[in-house]
Amino acid sequence: MNRVKIYSTGVCPICEQTKKLLSKWNIGYDEARIDLNRDLLKEMLEVTNHARMVPQITIDGKWIGGFTELTEMHMEDELDDLMSA
């Protein structure tokens, strides 16, 4: 199990971009497809305080936000420990 979890759908281009960036940065992730599993949708809504857009990202079970927040964390070197793991 990876420390990063991405809630996504199969038709979300930003979700695809997020996964590509994480792979480029050598950060493992688990994908939770909310369009295929209603339980995962319920989980996402609970974890994110009812966010309606994807991707939504958690690190170590803590919600960080979406693509923008992830890239900001990367720019501020806050993902270094994930990249070295």
N, C-alpha and C positions, 0 to 999 in steps of 0.2 A: 504494500500500500504506500502510495506516494504522499508527500506532505501537501501537495497542491491538488485542489479539486476544481474542475471547471464545470459549471452547469451550462449546458448548451442545447442547441437544436441542430438538426441536420440541414437546415436551410439558412443558417446564419453566417454570412461572410466574415463578420468580426470574430466569431468563435473560431473559424478556420485560421484567421490571422493570429489570434491569441495562441493557438496550439502550435503554429509554425514558429512563433517567437520563442515560446518555451522550449521547443525542441532545439532551436538555434542556440539558446543560452544553456543547453544541456540540463534543463530542469525537468525532471519527471513529473507527470501529472496523471490524475485519474479523471476521466470524462464521465459526467452524469448527464445522459441525454433525457431531458425533461419531456421531450416530445414522444418518447417511446415508453416512458414509465411514469405514471401519475404519482406514485409514491415519491419518486425523486423530485417531481414538481412541488409536492407538499413540503418535502424537506427543504428545497431551495427557498420557498416562501417563508418558512419558519426561520431559517438561518439568516436570511437577508432582510428581515422585517418587511416582507411582501414586495420585494423588487419585481418588476414586470418585464425587464429587458434581460437579454442574455448577450454576452456571457456574464456570469457572476462567478467570482473566484474566491475560494477560501484557501488559507494557508494555515496548516495545523488546526483546522476546524474553526478558525477565526475569519469572518467575512472581511475582505479587503476592498471589494467593489468590482469593477469591470476592467475592460481593456485599458482605459485611461489611467486608472489607479495603478494597475500593474506596471505600465511603462514608466509612470512617475517613480514608482518604487525602484525600478531598475536604474533610472537616471540618477537617483539619489544613493545608489549602491546598497540599497536595503535588501537585495536579493542575493548578495554574495555568498551567504551561508548555504543557500539552496543550490547555488551553482557549484559549490565545492563539494557538496554531499554526493 
